[in-house]
Amino acid sequence: MAKDVRQLERVVIRIAGDSGDGMQLTGDRFTQETAQFGNDLATFPNFPAEIRAPQGTLAGVSSFQLHFADHDILTPGDRPDVLVAMNPAALKANLGDLRDGATLIVDSHDFTTRALARVGWDSNPLEDGTLEKFQLHALDLTQMTLDALADTGLSRKDAGRSKNMFALGLLSWMYSRPTEGTIAFIEHKFARKPEIAGANITAFRAGYNFGETTEAFAVAYEVKPATLPTGTYRNITGNLALAYGLIAASKRSGLPLFLGAYPITPASDILHELSRHKRFGVRTFQAEDEIAGIGAALGAAFGGSLAVTTSSGPGIALKGETIGLAVSLELPLVICDIQRGGPSTGLPTKTEQSDLLQAMFGRNGEAPVPIVAAQSPGDCFDAAIEAARIALTYRTPVFLLSDGYLANGSEPWRVPSLDELPEIPVCFASEPNGPDGSFLPYLRDPETLARPWAVPGTPGLEHRVGGIEKADKTGNISYDPDNHDFMVRTRQAKVDRVAAALPPLAVDDPSGDARVLVLGWGSTYGPIGAAVRRVRRSGVPIAQAHLRHLNPFPGDLGAVLNRYDRVVIPEMNLGQLAMMIRAKYLIDAISITQVRGLPFKAEELAEMLQGVVDHG
Amino acid sequence: MADLGLKAKDFKSDQEVRWCPGCGDYAILAAVQGFMPELGIPRENIVFVSGIGCSSRFPYYMNTYGMHSIHGRAPAIATGLSTSRPDLSVWVVTGDGDSLSIGGNHLIHALRRNVNLKILLFNNRIYGLTKGQYSPTSELGKITKSTPMGSLDRPFNPVSVALGAEGTFVARTLDSDRKHLTSVLRAAAAHQGTALIEIYQNCNIFNDGAFDLLKESDSREDWIIPLEHGRPIRFGKDGSKAVVRASDGSLTVADQVDEDDPRLVIHDAHVENPSYAFSLARLSSSDARYAPMGVIRSVTRPTYDHLMTDQLDTAAAAAPGDESALQKLILGNDTWQVA
């Protein structure tokens, strides 16, 4: 039956169900179909920390949001246009986020009195008018899935598990998505269980055909492919891009990669990913604890590896003493902090950018560490290479800050050609550098202030390093007051030198007339960019700059800040960058903060920015 | 092993040794420096890694590569070094507080993994560098600055701990017995995997005489239980004491044991099951003065370092790992072109 196909510029879809319902998988597949189709997109997976929270409860709701468009977009969208809810809890947990008039597709199968009572509803919202503002499609997706699979011989329970594929089929029809990729994916994923593969494909096709034949949906939609810079694209999550960036840095520096890590949400996927790539000379070590993870990495750095440790806030707290040792030893080490809600265990699966000051100051003594931050999922690749470059060039530990939103979120990524990536030249010391053939392990490069990296196995350069203060040049133990003062200042000066080789800060100020600058760092890049676009669409000029380097700041940051009347800093913390900017540049920066475990909504942020423009 | 023409003095660094005069550490340092030429390994391929404490200053005095790290973490750091550089000879120097209190976790995990590390655990049963608090190996009831009414916690027996982690090589020796110490170092160096050597070491400032019973000529033969692989375990001034196997299988010390007594235990360091070695370690629990000394256990198991290298080699043989393979990897299977 031919139906209307209506053109849309952009759509935000959210799929929600129990955490065991396969919502993340369904979202991933729809994302792949959408990426293949050529839309620009951004995703936001949101799931509980519990692996299997009690069924049908609000605590157990897992969701996946996808924003796709025929133009380039920056965020996964504020308010869904479409919500697919697989049970009452999923409906209740997400209802408040919908825009008026949104499309609701609800699996009515579980809307029993008991299930409704479980989430605090004493009447059925599908029938009592609660959902009047929305275009409601209450469908028994579960029963339709069971009917479609009636002949397969699968148990009711097993057959029911395919309801997510039925829903995916329906969505695929609604948005004119290509389906071949999903069918190939299911065949591959369940290659060893052909009956399960068959059931999922049948359910997927049944959902698609239902859309085509039912009277319930009068129109299908189409979102044309987006126009993006030319190149080869793939969809990628932040953690995957970060892992690939580390391997690429290993190749570009010619050093073997060593990862020492302890499992922690949301960083573990980097450990998983790197563990799969041993053929590239990648050694991964799952340590007994966070301290051993970074300790082993530091040991590998001493031996000449590109050494990395990955963690999240609580793990970074445990690693603090070893980071201080790395500062003192002046060895290269990349420390990836995939931030999550804190303090303490906090919100393990939710995002936050509240470890900036921990990265800056979370050690005893004067222990400066360069910090770089990734701004989008695909950008984690470049940020990882930049962190490795600084670590190897300046012989220093470097923080690489990402967060849960970047780690699990995805976007189309223009895959770089490896040979266009920067070389990271590394030169191990091979000759004595002191008087009478002696070796001075703390004699510095005059430009970078880096000390020589003499790895074990190099004859004639045997030397000892340690955490006790060292004498300038010789590295021998020294308690001399003037020497300590000199060494503390020199270590700081070395980190400050990183700024000398940085490009000028890019400022997006198209008209040149802006009086307000929005300054950000990390994963707020998307929401800030989207909010700035909204403000500009209303005819008001506003400038945006986003920091890759948080320690040291780019050399021209002070001059940039001084060009504007007001500087606004939105952050998912209580104003950590704002504190650093105020302290260093003595400007009255306005801090906009939010710590809800979720990214900023572009609409809300735009309103706040508009307020600053209007009222200063 | 190749004779590289190195002498003990070649392993002395130019740094002034700063332990207290009379400290047992001097004797251990001299023994290690004296033994090193025997290894036949060039100095540049040897690394000493230590934690924090008096003993942990050791690397500064060795003319090899070295790292004086942070409290308790030396086994973790050395694990990263050894697994990423299996070509090196990596030694860890630690103390009873460093390895059994703050660093206990790293010690047991290095042992269970069988990383190719030689761990020298200097046990003086006291905290020296922090000036005299009781340690995790101090005897129960120990009176120190932090335990004026006596310590309340039972001590660790480091050998028992290592055996509990199923360490593949566990030995004990004494700082003042250069010959015995050197023989144990030799056996440890030859071992593939983690070798733990507990070295009883006198702290003449805060715990002087802790091991006098094992050192003085009129008592040492009564309390040292000498363990030599393949030899009956006999000791005592007149050789009349012996370790015997009781009818329930447990090991005890018995007096007046004949040469041909069927209960007499012949030491076998290569027994796979750690229970036998553990029973030997437990002889000290019947009377804390008993000190089994020598190589208690030495069994063969693949090292973590080589297992990891093997996995990398296997993966590299199965698929290419060059730049074009990496390009293919990051492209993935689901790409599209924007023209």
Chai-1 contact restraints between the chains, C-beta under 6 A:
chainA,res_idxA,chainB,res_idxB,connection_type,confidence,min_distance_angstrom,max_distance_angstrom,comment,restraint_id
A,Q32,B,D334,contact,1.0,0.0,6.0,A-B,restraint_1
A,Q36,B,W336,contact,1.0,0.0,6.0,A-B,restraint_2
A,G38,B,W336,contact,1.0,0.0,6.0,A-B,restraint_3
A,L228,B,V338,contact,1.0,0.0,6.0,A-B,restraint_4
A,T230,B,V338,contact,1.0,0.0,6.0,A-B,restraint_5
A,T230,B,A339,contact,1.0,0.0,6.0,A-B,restraint_6
A,G231,B,V338,contact,1.0,0.0,6.0,A-B,restraint_7
A,T232,B,T335,contact,1.0,0.0,6.0,A-B,restraint_8
A,T232,B,Q337,contact,1.0,0.0,6.0,A-B,restraint_9
A,Y233,B,W336,contact,1.0,0.0,6.0,A-B,restraint_10
A,R234,B,G332,contact,1.0,0.0,6.0,A-B,restraint_11
A,R234,B,D334,contact,1.0,0.0,6.0,A-B,restraint_12
A,R234,B,T335,contact,1.0,0.0,6.0,A-B,restraint_13
A,Y244,B,I330,contact,1.0,0.0,6.0,A-B,restraint_14
A,K251,B,E323,contact,1.0,0.0,6.0,A-B,restraint_15
A,K251,B,L326,contact,1.0,0.0,6.0,A-B,restraint_16
A,F258,B,S84,contact,1.0,0.0,6.0,A-B,restraint_17
A,G260,B,G80,contact,1.0,0.0,6.0,A-B,restraint_18
A,K278,B,Q311,contact,1.0,0.0,6.0,A-B,restraint_19
A,K278,B,L312,contact,1.0,0.0,6.0,A-B,restraint_20
A,K278,B,A315,contact,1.0,0.0,6.0,A-B,restraint_21
A,R279,B,A315,contact,1.0,0.0,6.0,A-B,restraint_22
A,R279,B,A316,contact,1.0,0.0,6.0,A-B,restraint_23
A,R279,B,A319,contact,1.0,0.0,6.0,A-B,restraint_24
A,R279,B,G321,contact,1.0,0.0,6.0,A-B,restraint_25
A,F280,B,G321,contact,1.0,0.0,6.0,A-B,restraint_26
A,R283,B,S84,contact,1.0,0.0,6.0,A-B,restraint_27
A,E288,B,N105,contact,1.0,0.0,6.0,A-B,restraint_28
A,E288,B,H109,contact,1.0,0.0,6.0,A-B,restraint_29
A,A292,B,A76,contact,1.0,0.0,6.0,A-B,restraint_30
A,A292,B,H106,contact,1.0,0.0,6.0,A-B,restraint_31
A,G295,B,R73,contact,1.0,0.0,6.0,A-B,restraint_32
A,G295,B,A76,contact,1.0,0.0,6.0,A-B,restraint_33
A,G295,B,I77,contact,1.0,0.0,6.0,A-B,restraint_34
A,A296,B,A76,contact,1.0,0.0,6.0,A-B,restraint_35
A,A296,B,T79,contact,1.0,0.0,6.0,A-B,restraint_36
A,A296,B,G80,contact,1.0,0.0,6.0,A-B,restraint_37
A,A297,B,G80,contact,1.0,0.0,6.0,A-B,restraint_38
A,L298,B,I77,contact,1.0,0.0,6.0,A-B,restraint_39
A,G299,B,I77,contact,1.0,0.0,6.0,A-B,restraint_40
A,G299,B,A78,contact,1.0,0.0,6.0,A-B,restraint_41
A,G299,B,G80,contact,1.0,0.0,6.0,A-B,restraint_42
A,G299,B,L81,contact,1.0,0.0,6.0,A-B,restraint_43
A,A300,B,G80,contact,1.0,0.0,6.0,A-B,restraint_44
A,A300,B,S84,contact,1.0,0.0,6.0,A-B,restraint_45
A,F302,B,L81,contact,1.0,0.0,6.0,A-B,restraint_46
A,G303,B,L81,contact,1.0,0.0,6.0,A-B,restraint_47
A,G303,B,S84,contact,1.0,0.0,6.0,A-B,restraint_48
A,G303,B,R85,contact,1.0,0.0,6.0,A-B,restraint_49
A,S305,B,S84,contact,1.0,0.0,6.0,A-B,restraint_50
A,E321,B,I70,contact,1.0,0.0,6.0,A-B,restraint_51
A,L325,B,I70,contact,1.0,0.0,6.0,A-B,restraint_52
A,V415,B,I330,contact,1.0,0.0,6.0,A-B,restraint_53
A,V415,B,L331,contact,1.0,0.0,6.0,A-B,restraint_54
A,L418,B,E323,contact,1.0,0.0,6.0,A-B,restraint_55
A,L418,B,Q327,contact,1.0,0.0,6.0,A-B,restraint_56
A,P456,B,V47,contact,1.0,0.0,6.0,A-B,restraint_57
A,P456,B,Y65,contact,1.0,0.0,6.0,A-B,restraint_58
A,P456,B,L88,contact,1.0,0.0,6.0,A-B,restraint_59
A,G457,B,E44,contact,1.0,0.0,6.0,A-B,restraint_60
A,G457,B,N45,contact,1.0,0.0,6.0,A-B,restraint_61
A,T458,B,E44,contact,1.0,0.0,6.0,A-B,restraint_62
A,P459,B,E44,contact,1.0,0.0,6.0,A-B,restraint_63
A,E462,B,R43,contact,1.0,0.0,6.0,A-B,restraint_64
A,E462,B,E44,contact,1.0,0.0,6.0,A-B,restraint_65
A,E462,B,N63,contact,1.0,0.0,6.0,A-B,restraint_66
A,E462,B,T64,contact,1.0,0.0,6.0,A-B,restraint_67
A,E462,B,Y65,contact,1.0,0.0,6.0,A-B,restraint_68
A,R464,B,P59,contact,1.0,0.0,6.0,A-B,restraint_69
A,R464,B,Y60,contact,1.0,0.0,6.0,A-B,restraint_70
A,R464,B,G66,contact,1.0,0.0,6.0,A-B,restraint_71
A,V465,B,M67,contact,1.0,0.0,6.0,A-B,restraint_72
A,G466,B,H68,contact,1.0,0.0,6.0,A-B,restraint_73
A,G467,B,I70,contact,1.0,0.0,6.0,A-B,restraint_74
